[in-house]
Amino acid sequence: MGETYSTEVKKEKAVLVAASFSSADSNRINEYLDELEFLAETLGVQTEKRFTQKMDHPERATYLGKGKVEEISEYVKSFKIDLVIFDDDLSPSQLRNLEKLFDCRIYDRSLLILDIFLKRAQTAQAKTQVELARYQYLMPRLTRMWTHLERQRGGTGTRGGSGEKEIETDKRNIRNQISVLKGRLEKINVQSETQRKSRSKIVRVSLVGYTNVGKSTLMTLLSKTVVHAENKLFATVDATVRKVVFNQIPFLLSDTVGFIRKLPHHLIESFKSTLDEVTESDILLHVVDISHPLYHEQMDVVNQTLSELGAAEKPQIIIYNKIDLVKPEEGETFEGDMLDYLQSKKLMNGKEEDAVFISAAQKNNIDELKRIIFLKVKQQHLKIYPNYLEPEFH
């Protein structure tokens, strides 16, 4: 009998590292590491172990203290770990020093997110934006041990470098690529701007929120068209626009990339043209995963990112999603409908008319959501067409 060979691609093994420089409790640090593990999983990397350290401030040379670096190094070499992933960003010198000490590849949070975006991007605009952001981030961080540029060719493997000359050559190539990508992006942005102007006479609504809160599932429900959705971070990188009509009033609904804490600065800068769908919207639908233990913090991240984009003052509807996954707080008992329970908690942000509890997956309370969206859209529609006969929601 002939031999059989497995076609399964072996996953790279990683350890996760987080440092705490405040009074953050261990539960919060674990939540952060859960998110980091989810990011790693999205890239196809398997987490083997977590390391944490409480410190007053990061060490200038190695980010972590000497003892913790030695502990991680011993584990990495003993269990043949492929990469070490940090929950914070590392300076170029920290990256180089740690790579030498651990003798494996190092990822910081920004590089991990950039690689996921590169894997997820579909349109020419998104691909160009991510490549540009990635090159700008990598420029000062090239090392002799490995070259991130090889990852452009697929997979997660890398080749070894051949010294300082190769790094200088790579840097020169990066500068050339940055110049080419900027020129390409400028042309794409001009085309996108023309498209946006052509639909300026219609109300525009954008779904915004932390990554993986259910925006794409909600987009499918509201637009009645299939939009890609899966339980992975950044399932949506490209902006998706659909025309929707509620009671004879049309509007454009956009599903945009999810936000996340510590979103790389270069990524925000490069994605500003895609995020024009947000900045030029008339109404924002802020989707929140109310079942997440840190949902308040996630809301703050989204609002801070909207502020950076100059969109914080736009009319918002807060959509508390995933109510089917919520459990009563510890020590509380509740019998009855979860919707009644949540509304009794008065989590409506002080503006009940601008907030709603739903489950997009279970289609719970969607009619109420549509009613609230309709009222907001009608207000904006009448600003564009003041003589329009007002329809009622039914």
Secondary structure, 3 states (H helix, E strand, C coil): CCCCCCCCCCCEEEEEEEEECCCCCHHHHHHHHHHHHHHHHHCCEEEEEEEEEECCCCECCCECCHHHHHHHHHHHHHCCCCEEEECCCCCHHHHHHHHHHHCCEEECHHHHHHHHHHHHCCCHHHHHHHHHHHHHHHHHHCCCCCCHHHHHHCCCCCCCCCCHHHHHHHHHHHHHHHHHHHHHHHHHHHHHHHHHHHCCCCEEEEEEEECCCCHHHHHHHHHCCCCCCCCCCCCCCCCEEEEEEECCEEEEEEECCCECCCCCHHHHHHCCCCCHHHHCCCEEEEEEECCCCCHHHHHHHHHHHHHHCCCCCCCEEEEEECHHHCCCCCCCCCCCCHHHHHHHCCCCCCCHHHEEECECCCCECHHHHHHHHHHHHHHHHHHHCCCCCCCCCC
